[in-house]
Amino acid sequence: MPFGGLPVPSVESAFVVFDAQDSGCLSYGVEEAGRRWLVKKATTVEGRASLDRACAVHATVRHPAIVRPIRTIHGAAGPTLVYHWCDGSVLNHATVHGADRSGLTRFQQLPVPQVEVALDAILDAHLTVSAAGLVAVDLYDGCFLYDFAGSRMRLIDLDEYRPGPFVLAADRLPGSRRYMAPEEFTRGSVIDERTTVHALGRTLHHLLDAPEDRRGPRDGRQSSPTAWRGTSEQRRVVERATRQAPTARYPDVPALVHAWRLATR
């Protein structure tokens, strides 16, 4: 077990701290006996609820692309999750520590076949999520950790995923507007797999875009058609997955994945 049964090292001993987030959680990297770990703790009531949900997610979902905690320590302030340290770059600059915020741009400059392999890992992981009866909440590029040296995509921080379908009892769900479906902003709406389909469609669109400095005019949310690096068949899949009306999208994650793989082979 990490830390040899001793208390979890404090943030003061960390070699890196990830605190530029609004999740109510604090994550930091620590090292012991030449091995590195990531520690995640709650700093607010909302953060505690998020980590409780994370425990439930990882109890039901296992996939090689999803980074799961290797140890959970329950305490008065809620659970502390300990993960193996995974090398890579988070594809969202707001969650990246320090000056290197080029992960997304680097990823969008990779050869398209390499990007397609990474996208398929994201989709395949969500087949497992779907089979577990969960829907994606707060899925965005801050959940994508790409190892450029190993050409491997991993998913992190799926803490807001929850059993579905459910009725939204708040004014909105947490998440990035770039990825969120219209129903996630409507109290009383049904959140189900079609909401996950929308988030995955936005993922496919965003990660197969050209870098921002190579794009045409934008409206602030949707990418210019000139930015798209995929095929016309792939774009049709994305267009259906991200339609405004849930009933106009693919009915579930397996249907989206099937359509994408047909368009990509």
C-alpha positions in Angstrom: 0.0 0.0 0.0 1.2 3.6 -0.6 3.0 5.4 2.2 3.7 2.1 4.1 0.6 2.4 6.3 1.7 5.9 7.4 -0.6 8.9 7.3 -1.1 10.5 3.8 1.6 13.1 3.2 0.3 16.6 3.6 0.2 19.2 0.8 3.3 20.8 2.2 5.3 17.8 1.1 3.9 17.9 -2.5 6.1 18.3 -5.5 3.1 19.8 -7.4 -0.3 21.2 -6.4 -3.4 21.4 -8.6 -5.5 24.2 -7.0 -6.8 26.1 -10.0 -10.1 24.3 -10.0 -13.6 25.1 -8.7 -14.6 21.5 -7.8 -14.1 22.0 -4.0 -11.2 19.5 -4.1 -7.4 19.8 -3.8 -5.1 17.5 -5.6 -1.4 17.2 -5.2 1.5 14.9 -6.1 3.7 13.3 -3.5 6.7 11.0 -3.7 7.8 8.1 -1.4 10.7 5.7 -2.0 11.1 6.8 -5.6 7.4 6.3 -6.5 4.9 9.0 -7.2 1.2 9.3 -6.2 -1.6 11.7 -6.6 -3.7 12.6 -3.6 -7.1 14.1 -3.8 -9.0 15.7 -0.9 -12.2 17.7 -0.4 -11.9 21.3 0.8 -15.6 22.1 0.7 -19.0 20.4 1.4 -19.5 20.2 -2.4 -16.1 18.7 -2.8 -16.9 16.0 -0.3 -20.1 15.1 -2.1 -18.1 14.9 -5.4 -15.5 12.5 -3.9 -18.4 10.4 -2.5 -19.7 10.2 -6.0 -16.2 9.3 -7.3 -16.1 6.4 -4.9 -19.4 5.1 -6.2 -18.3 5.5 -9.8 -15.1 3.6 -9.3 -16.9 0.9 -7.4 -19.0 0.1 -10.6 -16.8 1.1 -13.5 -13.5 -0.4 -14.5 -11.7 0.3 -17.8 -8.0 0.5 -18.8 -8.4 4.1 -19.9 -10.1 5.3 -16.6 -7.7 6.2 -13.9 -9.1 4.7 -10.6 -7.9 5.2 -7.0 -5.8 2.5 -5.6 -6.7 3.5 -2.0 -9.5 5.3 -0.4 -9.1 6.6 3.1 -12.4 7.6 4.9 -12.2 10.3 7.5 -14.3 13.1 9.2 -13.6 15.4 6.2 -14.7 12.8 3.7 -12.8 10.4 1.6 -9.2 10.9 0.5 -8.4 9.2 -2.8 -4.9 8.0 -3.6 -4.0 7.3 -7.3 -0.9 6.0 -9.0 0.8 9.0 -10.6 0.2 9.0 -14.4 2.5 11.0 -16.7 0.8 13.1 -19.4 -0.7 16.5 -20.2 -4.2 17.5 -19.3 -5.9 18.9 -22.4 -7.4 21.9 -20.6 -5.1 24.9 -19.7 -7.2 26.0 -16.7 -6.4 22.8 -14.8 -2.7 22.7 -15.7 -0.1 23.6 -13.2 2.7 26.0 -14.2 3.6 27.5 -17.5 3.2 24.5 -19.8 -0.4 24.9 -21.0 0.2 23.6 -24.6 -1.3 20.1 -24.2 -4.5 20.7 -26.2 -2.6 22.5 -29.0 -0.1 19.7 -29.2 -2.8 17.1 -29.2 -4.7 18.9 -32.0 -1.5 18.9 -34.1 -1.0 15.1 -33.9 -1.6 13.1 -37.0 -5.3 12.4 -37.4 -5.0 8.6 -37.1 -3.3 9.0 -33.7 -6.1 11.3 -32.6 -8.6 8.8 -33.7 -7.0 6.1 -31.5 -7.2 8.4 -28.5 -10.8 9.3 -29.3 -11.7 5.6 -29.5 -10.3 5.0 -26.0 -12.6 7.7 -24.7 -15.6 6.2 -26.5 -14.7 2.7 -25.4 -14.5 3.8 -21.8 -18.0 5.2 -22.1 -19.3 1.9 -23.3 -18.3 0.6 -19.9 -19.9 3.7 -18.2 -23.1 3.1 -20.2 -23.2 -0.6 -19.2 -22.9 0.4 -15.5 -26.0 2.6 -15.8 -24.2 5.9 -15.3 -24.5 9.1 -17.3 -21.6 11.6 -17.9 -21.7 14.8 -15.9 -18.9 17.4 -16.1 -17.1 15.7 -18.9 -14.8 18.1 -20.7 -11.2 18.4 -21.8 -10.0 18.7 -18.2 -10.8 15.0 -17.9 -8.5 14.0 -20.7 -4.9 13.2 -19.8 -2.8 12.4 -22.8 0.7 10.8 -22.6 2.5 12.0 -25.7 5.5 9.8 -25.1 3.4 6.7 -24.8 0.6 7.8 -27.2 -2.0 6.9 -24.6 -5.3 8.6 -23.6 -6.5 8.3 -20.0 -9.7 9.7 -18.3 -9.5 11.4 -14.9 -11.8 13.2 -12.5 -15.1 11.5 -13.5 -16.3 12.5 -10.1 -19.6 13.9 -11.1 -20.9 10.9 -13.0 -24.1 9.5 -11.5 -26.8 6.9 -12.1 -29.3 7.7 -14.7 -31.7 8.7 -15.9 -32.5 11.4 -13.4 -34.4 14.6 -13.3 -32.4 17.8 -12.8 -33.4 19.3 -9.5 -31.1 22.3 -9.8 -30.8 25.2 -12.2 -27.9 23.6 -14.0 -25.4 20.8 -13.7 -21.6 21.4 -13.2 -19.6 21.5 -16.4 -18.0 23.4 -19.2 -20.5 25.1 -21.5 -18.5 23.9 -24.5 -19.5 20.4 -23.7 -22.8 20.7 -22.0 -26.2 19.8 -23.6 -29.2 22.2 -23.4 -31.0 20.1 -20.9 -28.2 20.4 -18.4 -29.3 24.1 -18.0 -33.0 23.3 -17.5 -34.5 22.5 -14.1 -36.8 19.5 -14.3 -35.3 18.1 -17.5 -34.3 14.4 -17.9 -30.6 13.7 -17.9 -29.9 10.3 -19.6 -27.6 8.6 -22.1 -28.6 11.1 -24.8 -26.9 13.7 -22.6 -23.8 11.6 -22.5 -24.0 11.3 -26.3 -24.0 15.1 -26.6 -20.9 15.4 -24.4 -19.1 12.7 -26.4 -20.1 14.4 -29.6 -18.6 17.7 -28.4 -15.5 15.8 -27.4 -15.1 14.3 -30.9 -15.6 17.8 -32.4 -13.3 19.6 -30.1 -10.4 17.2 -30.2 -10.5 16.7 -34.0 -10.5 20.5 -34.5 -7.4 22.3 -35.7 -5.6 24.4 -33.0 -7.2 27.8 -32.4 -4.4 29.7 -34.2 -5.3 27.8 -37.4 -9.0 28.3 -37.3 -11.3 30.6 -39.2 -13.8 33.0 -37.6 -15.7 31.7 -34.6 -18.9 32.5 -32.8 -17.3 31.9 -29.4 -18.6 28.4 -28.9 -18.8 26.3 -32.1 -15.7 25.8 -34.2 -15.5 27.1 -37.7 -16.1 24.4 -40.4 -12.6 25.1 -41.7 -11.1 23.8 -38.5 -12.5 20.3 -38.8 -9.8 17.7 -39.4 -12.0 14.7 -39.8 -14.0 13.3 -42.7 -17.4 14.4 -43.8 -18.8 11.1 -42.5 -17.4 11.7 -39.1 -18.7 15.2 -39.1 -22.2 13.9 -39.8 -21.9 11.6 -36.7 -20.9 14.6 -34.6 -23.7 16.7 -35.9 -26.3 14.1 -35.0 -24.8 13.5 -31.6 -24.9 17.2 -30.7 -28.3 18.2 -31.8 -30.3 20.4 -29.5 -33.2 18.1 -29.0 -32.3 14.9 -27.1 -34.7 12.8 -29.2 -32.8 13.8 -32.4 -29.5 12.5 -31.1 -28.3 8.9 -31.1 -30.4 7.1 -28.5 -27.5 5.8 -26.4 -23.7 5.5 -26.2 -23.4 2.2 -28.0 -25.3 3.6 -31.0 -23.0 6.6 -31.2 -19.9 4.5 -30.9 -21.1 2.1 -33.6 -21.8 5.0 -35.9 -18.4 6.6 -35.2 -16.5 3.4 -35.8 -18.2 2.9 -39.1 -17.3 6.4 -40.1 -13.7 6.0 -39.0 -12.7 2.6 -40.3 
